[in-house]
Amino acid sequence: MNRPTTTLPGDPPGGRRAVAVWSIGVAVYFVAVIFRTSLGVAGLDAADRFHVNASALSTFSILQLLVYAGMQIPVGLLVDRLGTKKVLCLGAVLFTAGQLGFAFSPSYGTALASRALLGCGDAMTFISVLRLGTRWFPARRGPFVAQLAGLVGMAGNLVSTLVLARLLHGLGWTPAFAGSALAGVVVLVLTLLFLKDHPEGHEPEPFPHQGAAYVRRQIAEAWREPGTRLGMWVHFTTQFPAMVFLLLWGLPFLVQAQGLSRATAGELLTLVVLSNMVIGLVFGQVVARHHAARLPLALGTVAATAVMWALTLAWPGAHAPMALLVVLCVVLGACGPASMLGFDFARPANPPERQGTASGITNMGGFIASMTTLFAIGVLLDATGDDYSVAFCAVFVLQALGLTQILRLRGRAARRERERLVASRVETVHVPAA
């Protein structure tokens, strides 16, 4: 009697070698996240250093995310065409140069240019790591590997919150940012020496690249899949509340609106990161075992986030109680893992040669939402005299938009995924029973 296995033809074997190679790619992403989120602990210092208001301060993060979001599809195409190693090396060079430039920037304009350069390099990391995971690990491990990559990224956020913040206040602006840039040099050397795009015997099939026609076809075919679009909107709706909080506005909100000390506010930001790491492991294991849990987890995160922000902003006293702020930060920790579920919708909807492009489209979602919310909060703070209760209501508008699109696309994406699953079973390897 023949029994079908869960291994697909050509599925990578995984193992220790896969973990070692993948870890190098994740280390690049880890450093990129440290650099990306470094402004989150330096927002008030940056405002003093460059003599800017809330709107101008938010422009740092907006520009960085604008570049990041705009680069996602080009980076996806580059990964599909050039492979992971070349793109990761280029990314490491760019984000390290951006961090160094930010350290020595004498003016607001040069600091903006440095953050844009950093955003460009940062944009090349996560999609490359996702592609590396699909090339080195079996498909059934995909959700867990992706969540684990996100968890390591949040560890980079933790380094920003705990280590870089102390360096900044202990050593000063230039030594802290310039010193951190050395990490970029280290991961660049590791990538050049040890990273490989795929294991031996698992080279991707040759795929013709024909200039602009190839680009248009890759984008069009990826976008045509409902799973890609659903993944983008899941990422859009779930990621941005925590991203906005950690990247820029969390520390000012907790200090200026809630009356906390910087130390206490830093501890709450750390709680968001720790919650993210724990919930990421849980989500990864749940989705790996129960694929149907993807959408309930995503929608549950959106609902919980909206409820906690509503309670916090509508609290009748001058400041929300510490217990409520703690629960808010724990719930915000679910936003990152929930956004990773977007890739679990896009991945099965696209063949291997289109994974980079589809991941790029998906990854655009959360960063477009984050960029929009960062800008809206900055403008509303200036317009209302720093009324955070009004400014953070922008969160609900973006959540409503994303939720509408998720509900609209979920049926079509589910039907298309079932069709692909039936087709893949025809090609399943049959191994004779012992």
C-alpha positions, 0 to 999 in steps of 0.5 A, a space after each residue: 500500500 502506498 501512503 502519501 507523504 507531506 514532502 513535496 518533490 524538490 522540498 529542501 531537507 532542512 537540518 543543521 546546515 539550513 539553520 546555520 545558513 539561515 541564521 546568517 541571513 536573519 542576523 542581517 535582518 536583526 541588525 537592520 531592525 536595530 537601525 530601523 527602530 533606533 529613532 524610536 528611543 531617540 525621538 525626543 533627542 532628535 527633536 532637540 538636536 535638529 530643532 524640529 516639531 512633531 510633524 518634522 520629527 515624524 518625517 524621519 520615520 515617514 521618509 524611511 518607511 516611504 523608501 522601504 515600502 516603495 522598494 518592496 516590489 523592486 526588491 522582490 524582483 531582485 531577489 527572484 532574479 539575483 538571489 538572496 546573497 547579493 541582495 542581502 550584501 547590498 542591503 547591509 552596505 546601504 543600511 550601515 552607510 545610512 546609520 553612519 550618516 545619521 550619526 554624523 549628520 549636522 543638519 535636519 536635511 542630511 539626517 533625512 537623507 541618511 534615514 532614506 538610505 537606511 530605509 533602502 538597505 533595510 528594505 532588502 533584508 526581510 524578503 531575502 530572509 523569507 526567500 532563504 527560508 523557502 530555499 533551505 527548509 521544507 514547505 511545512 515549516 514555512 509558517 514557523 520559520 517566518 514567525 521565527 524570523 519576525 521574532 529575531 527582528 523583534 529582538 533587534 527592537 529589544 536591543 534598540 530599546 535596552 542597549 542603544 537607548 543607554 548608549 545614547 544617554 551615556 555616550 551621546 548621539 554620535 558615539 552611540 549611532 556610529 558605534 552601532 554601525 559596526 554591527 552592520 560591517 560584521 554581518 556584511 562580512 559573515 554574509 560574504 563569507 558563509 551565506 549560500 542561496 540554496 542547498 546543493 541539489 536544490 538549485 531553482 529551475 532556470 527562468 527566462 528574464 526578459 527585461 520590462 516584460 519579465 517585470 510586468 509579468 511577475 507583478 501582474 501574476 502575483 497581484 492577480 492571486 487573491 491570496 497575495 492581495 489578502 496577505 497584503 491587507 492582513 499585513 496592512 491592518 495588523 502591523 502598523 499599530 505596534 510599528 507606529 508605537 515602537 518606531 516613533 510615537 510610543 515614547 512621547 505618548 507615554 512620557 508626555 500624555 501619560 506622565 511616565 518617566 523615560 525609564 518606565 516608558 522604556 520598560 513598557 516599550 520593552 514589554 511590547 517587544 517581549 510580548 511580540 516574541 512570545 506570541 510569535 512563537 505561539 502563532 507560528 506553532 498554531 498555524 503550522 499545525 492548523 492552517 485554518 487558524 490564520 484568519 481568526 488569529 489576524 482578525 482577533 488581533 485587530 479587534 483586541 488592538 482596537 478595543 485596547 486603544 479605545 479604552 486607553 484613549 477614552 479613559 476619563 482621568 488625566 492618565 490611564 492606569 498602569 494596568 491598562 497601559 500594560 495590557 495595551 502593550 501586551 496586545 500590541 505585541 501581537 501585531 507583529 506576529 499577526 502581520 506575519 500571517 499575511 505571508 502565509 496567505 501569499 506563499 501558497 498562492 504563488 510558485 517558487 519563482 514568484 515568491 520574492 515578488 509576492 512577498 514584496 507586495 505583501 510586505 508593502 501593506 503594513 509599511 504603507 499603513 505605518 507611514 500614513 499613520 505616522 504622518 497623520 499623528 504628527 499633523 494631528 498633534 500639531 493641529 490639536 496642541 499635542 492632544 494624543 487622544 485625538 491624534 491616535 484615533 488615526 489608528 481606527 481609520 486605517 484598521 477599518 479600511 484594512 478590515 473591509 478589504 480582508 473581509 472582501 477577499 477572504 472567500 476568493 483567496 480560500 477558494 483559490 488556495 483549495 484549488 492549488 492544494 488539490 493540484 499539488 496533491 496530484 504531484 505528491 510523492 508516494 513512498 512504498 510502506 515498509 
